[in-house]
Amino acid sequence: MKQVASLRYGVIFKKAFCDVEVFTGFVRDILGINIEIDKVETEKEFDTLIGNIKPRFDLYAEDKKNRVIVDIQHRRDSDHYDRFLHYHCLAVLEQVRDWFDYKPPLAVYTIVVLTSGDKHKVPVSVIDFDPKDADGKPLGEIPHKIIYLCPKYMNDKTPEVYREWLRVIDDSLKGTVDETSFHLPEIEKIIDHIEKDGITPEERFWMIEEYNIEKHKQESREEGREEGLKAGLQEGLKEGLKEGIAQGELLAKQKIAHEMLANGLDMAMVCHFTGLTAAQIQSEA
């Protein structure tokens, strides 16, 4: 067993997966394509601004045919499917420079690793942009694809070629990995990259910073929920008090109305003096 730094941290994930051999092996097994690259960029941005948002990609590489983006996210957000769809579309649209040709020269593939899991609890989900005919057969027109991976939900239906990758990510979250249980040379390189003894002081600093940012956001969300609950409770009490007063006034008027009826006044006169309808008076008769 080896002590390792968790791949939940962006600084550690990037350290392991910006290795060209690791990145290309990951893409080969997850996407089923072989890319030829000399480097993997981190914190990649495009100059293009679409939808008032300028995404930054954790890991980015492209060859002559493909753009491949790998993003890692640890916290669970309700919008991560939409957010990474937006990022992906930006990497497609950024290539279209004029209205003469809308076909981007490079296919775009995005892999999103959700280390903390997801509400759907499935290990693999895919957005495939290729049009399908009525029988579900792809037309082969649009290759772009997004794959969401949740290592913690790996099961018997998870494709065999995915399993070592998902398992090393999930095992790293616990702080230890059994290096003898992995066979891919790229996985061995990942373990070497993230071994605790090899983590630099600067990398430890950024791990702590990321942890503190996550903790602060979580506390802010909890405070927001608590404040919302308090505000809702106070508003509920106010509304309840108003309803209680109104109900008390109604009961008092109904009592008076019953006494007036008992003393011989007709219903029309009682309704006039109390402001109640005949139905309201009779409901308590």
C-alpha positions as CSV (number, residue, x, y, z in Angstrom):
1,M,0.0,0.0,0.0
2,K,1.2,3.5,-0.8
3,Q,0.2,6.8,0.9
4,V,-1.0,9.2,-1.7
5,A,-2.4,12.7,-2.0
6,S,-6.1,12.7,-3.0
7,L,-7.0,13.3,-6.7
8,R,-10.0,15.3,-5.4
9,Y,-7.6,18.3,-5.4
10,G,-7.2,20.1,-8.6
11,V,-3.5,20.7,-8.0
12,I,-2.9,16.9,-7.6
13,F,-5.2,15.8,-10.4
14,K,-3.4,18.2,-12.8
15,K,0.0,17.0,-11.6
16,A,-0.9,13.4,-12.4
17,F,-2.9,13.9,-15.6
18,C,-0.9,16.6,-17.3
19,D,1.7,13.9,-17.9
20,V,1.3,13.3,-21.7
21,E,1.5,9.5,-21.3
22,V,-1.2,9.5,-18.6
23,F,-3.4,11.9,-20.5
24,T,-3.3,10.0,-23.8
25,G,-3.8,6.7,-22.0
26,F,-6.9,8.1,-20.2
27,V,-8.3,9.5,-23.4
28,R,-7.6,6.2,-25.2
29,D,-9.6,4.1,-22.7
30,I,-12.4,6.6,-21.9
31,L,-13.0,7.9,-25.4
32,G,-11.6,5.1,-27.5
33,I,-9.5,7.5,-29.6
34,N,-5.7,7.8,-29.9
35,I,-4.4,11.3,-29.9
36,E,-0.9,12.5,-30.6
37,I,0.2,15.4,-28.5
38,D,3.4,17.0,-27.2
39,K,1.9,18.7,-24.1
40,V,-1.1,19.1,-21.9
41,E,-2.1,22.6,-20.9
42,T,-3.5,23.5,-17.5
43,E,-5.9,26.4,-16.7
44,K,-6.6,26.8,-20.5
45,E,-8.7,29.8,-21.5
46,F,-10.0,31.1,-24.8
47,D,-10.2,34.8,-25.7
48,T,-13.8,34.3,-26.9
49,L,-16.5,35.3,-24.5
50,I,-19.8,33.5,-24.9
51,G,-22.8,34.0,-22.6
52,N,-20.8,36.5,-20.4
53,I,-18.7,33.6,-19.1
54,K,-15.1,32.8,-19.8
55,P,-14.4,29.2,-18.7
56,R,-11.0,27.9,-17.6
57,F,-10.3,24.2,-18.4
58,D,-8.4,22.2,-15.9
59,L,-6.6,20.1,-18.5
60,Y,-6.6,20.7,-22.3
61,A,-4.8,19.1,-25.2
62,E,-5.4,19.0,-29.0
63,D,-3.9,17.3,-32.0
64,K,-4.7,17.9,-35.7
65,K,-8.1,16.2,-35.3
66,N,-9.3,16.5,-31.7
67,R,-9.7,18.9,-28.8
68,V,-9.8,17.0,-25.6
69,I,-10.8,18.7,-22.3
70,V,-10.6,17.0,-18.9
71,D,-12.2,18.7,-15.9
72,I,-12.3,17.5,-12.3
73,Q,-14.9,18.6,-9.8
74,H,-15.2,17.5,-6.1
75,R,-18.1,19.5,-4.7
76,R,-21.6,18.6,-5.7
77,D,-23.4,21.3,-7.5
78,S,-26.9,21.2,-9.0
79,D,-25.7,22.8,-12.2
80,H,-22.5,20.8,-13.1
81,Y,-24.2,19.1,-16.1
82,D,-25.2,22.5,-17.5
83,R,-21.9,24.2,-16.6
84,F,-19.7,21.7,-18.3
85,L,-22.1,21.6,-21.3
86,H,-21.5,25.3,-21.6
87,Y,-17.7,24.9,-21.4
88,H,-17.9,22.1,-24.0
89,C,-20.0,24.2,-26.4
90,L,-17.6,27.1,-26.0
91,A,-14.7,24.9,-27.2
92,V,-16.8,24.0,-30.3
93,L,-18.1,27.5,-31.1
94,E,-14.7,29.2,-30.5
95,Q,-13.5,27.4,-33.7
96,V,-16.1,28.9,-36.0
97,R,-14.7,32.2,-37.3
98,D,-17.2,33.2,-39.9
99,W,-20.6,32.4,-41.4
100,F,-19.2,30.6,-44.5
101,D,-18.5,27.4,-42.7
102,Y,-20.1,26.3,-39.4
103,K,-18.2,23.0,-39.2
104,P,-15.4,23.2,-36.6
105,P,-12.1,21.7,-37.8
106,L,-11.6,19.8,-34.6
107,A,-13.8,17.3,-32.8
108,V,-14.3,18.3,-29.1
109,Y,-14.4,15.8,-26.3
110,T,-14.9,16.7,-22.7
111,I,-14.4,14.3,-19.8
112,V,-15.8,15.5,-16.4
113,V,-14.6,13.6,-13.3
114,L,-17.1,14.1,-10.4
115,T,-15.1,12.8,-7.4
116,S,-17.7,13.5,-4.8
117,G,-20.5,11.7,-6.7
118,D,-23.8,12.9,-8.1
119,K,-27.5,12.7,-7.3
120,H,-28.1,10.2,-10.1
121,K,-25.5,7.7,-8.7
122,V,-24.4,6.3,-12.0
123,P,-20.7,5.7,-12.9
124,V,-20.9,6.9,-16.5
125,S,-23.2,9.2,-18.3
126,V,-22.8,10.6,-21.9
127,I,-24.0,13.6,-23.9
128,D,-23.6,12.5,-27.6
129,F,-24.2,15.3,-30.1
130,D,-24.5,13.0,-33.2
131,P,-28.0,13.0,-34.8
132,K,-29.8,9.7,-34.8
133,D,-32.3,8.3,-37.2
134,A,-35.7,6.9,-36.1
135,D,-34.1,3.6,-35.1
136,G,-31.5,5.3,-33.0
137,K,-28.7,4.7,-35.5
138,P,-26.1,7.6,-35.5
139,L,-25.6,9.5,-38.7
140,G,-21.9,10.0,-38.2
141,E,-22.2,13.8,-38.7
142,I,-21.2,15.3,-35.3
143,P,-18.5,13.6,-33.2
144,H,-18.6,16.0,-30.2
145,K,-19.2,14.2,-26.9
146,I,-19.2,14.8,-23.1
147,I,-18.6,12.0,-20.7
148,Y,-19.3,12.4,-16.9
149,L,-17.5,9.9,-14.7
150,C,-18.4,9.2,-11.0
151,P,-15.8,6.8,-9.7
152,K,-17.6,6.1,-6.4
153,Y,-20.5,4.4,-8.2
154,M,-18.4,2.0,-10.3
155,N,-20.3,-1.3,-10.7
156,D,-20.4,-4.5,-12.8
157,K,-21.9,-2.7,-15.8
158,T,-19.0,-0.2,-15.9
159,P,-16.9,-0.8,-19.0
160,E,-13.9,-2.9,-18.2
161,V,-11.5,-0.4,-19.8
162,Y,-12.7,2.4,-17.5
163,R,-12.3,0.5,-14.2
164,E,-8.6,0.9,-13.3
165,W,-8.9,4.6,-14.0
166,L,-12.0,5.0,-11.9
167,R,-10.6,2.8,-9.1
168,V,-7.3,4.7,-8.7
169,I,-9.2,8.0,-8.5
170,D,-11.6,6.7,-5.9
171,D,-8.9,4.9,-3.9
172,S,-6.8,8.1,-3.8
173,L,-9.7,9.8,-2.0
174,K,-9.1,7.6,0.9
175,G,-5.4,8.4,1.0
176,T,-4.0,5.0,0.1
177,V,-3.8,2.8,-3.0
178,D,-2.7,-0.8,-3.4
179,E,-0.2,-0.3,-6.3
180,T,-0.1,-4.1,-6.9
181,S,-3.7,-4.2,-7.9
182,F,-3.2,-2.0,-11.0
183,H,-1.7,-3.2,-14.3
184,L,-1.8,-0.2,-16.7
185,P,1.6,1.5,-16.9
186,E,-0.2,4.9,-17.0
187,I,-1.8,4.1,-13.6
188,E,1.5,3.3,-12.2
189,K,2.7,6.7,-13.3
190,I,-0.3,8.3,-11.6
191,I,0.6,6.6,-8.3
192,D,4.2,7.8,-8.6
193,H,3.1,11.3,-9.3
194,I,0.7,11.5,-6.3
195,E,2.7,9.6,-3.7
196,K,2.7,11.6,-0.5
197,D,6.4,11.8,-0.1
198,G,6.7,13.4,-3.5
199,I,4.2,16.2,-2.8
200,T,6.0,19.6,-2.7
201,P,5.4,22.3,-0.1
202,E,3.8,24.5,-2.8
203,E,1.4,21.7,-3.8
204,R,0.5,21.1,-0.1
205,F,-0.2,24.9,0.2
206,W,-2.6,24.8,-2.8
207,M,-4.3,21.6,-1.4
208,I,-5.0,23.5,1.9
209,E,-6.2,26.5,0.0
210,E,-8.6,24.4,-2.1
211,Y,-9.8,22.7,1.0
212,N,-10.4,26.0,2.8
213,I,-12.3,27.4,-0.2
214,E,-14.5,24.4,-0.4
215,K,-15.1,24.5,3.3
216,H,-16.0,28.2,3.2
217,K,-18.4,27.7,0.3
218,Q,-20.0,24.8,2.1
219,E,-20.4,26.9,5.3
220,S,-21.8,29.8,3.2
221,R,-24.4,27.5,1.7
222,E,-25.3,26.1,5.1
223,E,-25.6,29.6,6.5
224,G,-27.7,30.6,3.5
225,R,-30.1,27.7,4.1
226,E,-30.3,28.4,7.8
227,E,-31.0,32.1,7.2
228,G,-33.6,31.1,4.7
229,L,-35.2,28.7,7.2
230,K,-35.3,31.4,9.9
231,A,-36.8,33.9,7.5
232,G,-39.4,31.4,6.3
233,L,-40.2,30.5,9.9
234,Q,-40.6,34.2,10.9
235,E,-42.8,34.8,7.9
236,G,-44.8,31.7,8.7
237,L,-45.3,32.9,12.2
238,K,-46.5,36.3,11.0
239,E,-48.9,34.7,8.5
240,G,-50.0,32.2,11.2
241,L,-50.7,35.1,13.6
242,K,-52.7,37.0,10.9
243,E,-54.7,33.8,10.2
244,G,-55.3,33.2,13.9
245,I,-56.6,36.8,14.4
246,A,-58.8,36.5,11.4
247,Q,-60.2,33.2,12.6
248,G,-60.8,34.6,16.0
249,E,-62.7,37.6,14.6
250,L,-64.8,35.2,12.4
251,L,-65.8,33.1,15.4
252,A,-66.7,36.1,17.4
253,K,-68.9,37.4,14.6
254,Q,-70.5,34.0,14.2
255,K,-71.4,33.9,17.9
256,I,-73.0,37.3,17.7
257,A,-74.9,36.3,14.5
258,H,-76.3,33.2,16.2
259,E,-77.5,35.3,19.2
260,M,-79.2,37.7,16.8
261,L,-80.9,34.9,15.0
262,A,-82.0,33.4,18.3
263,N,-83.6,36.8,19.2
264,G,-85.7,36.7,16.1
265,L,-83.8,38.8,13.5
266,D,-83.9,37.5,10.0
267,M,-80.9,36.2,8.1
268,A,-80.7,39.2,5.8
269,M,-80.5,41.6,8.7
270,V,-77.9,39.6,10.5
271,C,-75.7,39.4,7.4
272,H,-76.0,43.2,7.1
273,F,-74.9,43.9,10.6
274,T,-72.1,41.3,10.9
275,G,-70.7,41.4,7.4
276,L,-70.9,37.6,7.2
277,T,-72.5,35.6,4.5
278,A,-75.3,33.2,5.3
279,A,-73.0,30.3,4.5
280,Q,-70.4,31.5,7.0
281,I,-73.1,31.9,9.7
282,Q,-74.7,28.5,9.0
283,S,-71.4,26.7,9.0
284,E,-71.2,27.1,12.8
285,A,-74.9,26.9,13.5
